[in-house]
Amino acid sequence: MTGDRPVARDDTPEQDRRAQELYLRLVFDRFPIPVVIVSLAQGIVRFINRASARFTETDPQDAIGRPIVDYYANPQARESILL
């Protein structure tokens, strides 16, 4: 059993990875605090939960794929945050 989901013996590693990703997305989406998952190398939004979407007044689907610096008050601050 992985988390709360039983793993069938014939699940492929890809199916299992997708199920785990879906589970984590559901958990993060229900967090009451803003959560944004960003690719470190590209700085692109990969996931934004409902709390973060409300905070930034953004539709989550519109945010995915956009540069995270679009949400910074000071885009130059990204470098200092990553250090």
N, C-alpha and C positions, 0 to 999 in steps of 0.2 A: 504494500500500500504506500503510495506517495502522497503525503499531505492527507487530505480527506478523500482522495480519488483512488479507487482501486486500479491497479495497473494490470491490464489483461496480458496474458502471456504472449499474445501475438502482436502487441503494440511494437511498432518500430521505434528506434531512438528518436526519429523526427516527430512521430506522433506524440511520444511522451514529452519531448521538449515543448511542442506546441501546447499541450495540455497544461504543463507547468507554467508556461508564459501566460496563458489565459487566466489561470488561477491567480497569479501574481498581479495581473492587470486588474482583476476584480477586487482584490484586497486593497491595492493602492488607490483605486478609484473611490473606495469608501472611506479612506482616511479623512478625518475632519480638518487636517492641515494641508496646505499646498504641497504637492509633490510634482516635480518635473524631472523626467529622465532624459538626459542629453548625451549624445555621443561626444566623448571627450575630444577626439581628434578633429572632427568636423564642426562641433558646436551646434549640431542640429537637434531640435526637439524630437524625441522618439515617443514620448508619452507625457501626457499632462492630465492630472486628475481633476475631478469636478471642483474641488476647493480652489485649486490653482486657476482653473478657468474662470470661476467667479471673481477671484482676486484680480486677475488681469483683464476681466471683461472680454474673454476670448472664447470662441467655440473651440472645443478640444480638437475637432477634426481640422480646423483651420490652422491650429498651432503646430500640428505634427508636420515635420519636414521644413519648418522655418528656422532660421538662425536664432539661437537663444538671445543674442545681443539685441534682437528686436524688442525684447522685454526688459532690457536694462535701462535704467534712468541715465546711466553713464556707460556706454558700450566699452570704453577704454578700461573700465574697472574689471573686465573679465580676466585679463592677465594677472592682476593682483589677487584675484580670488582663487585662481588655479595654483598659485605658488604656495 
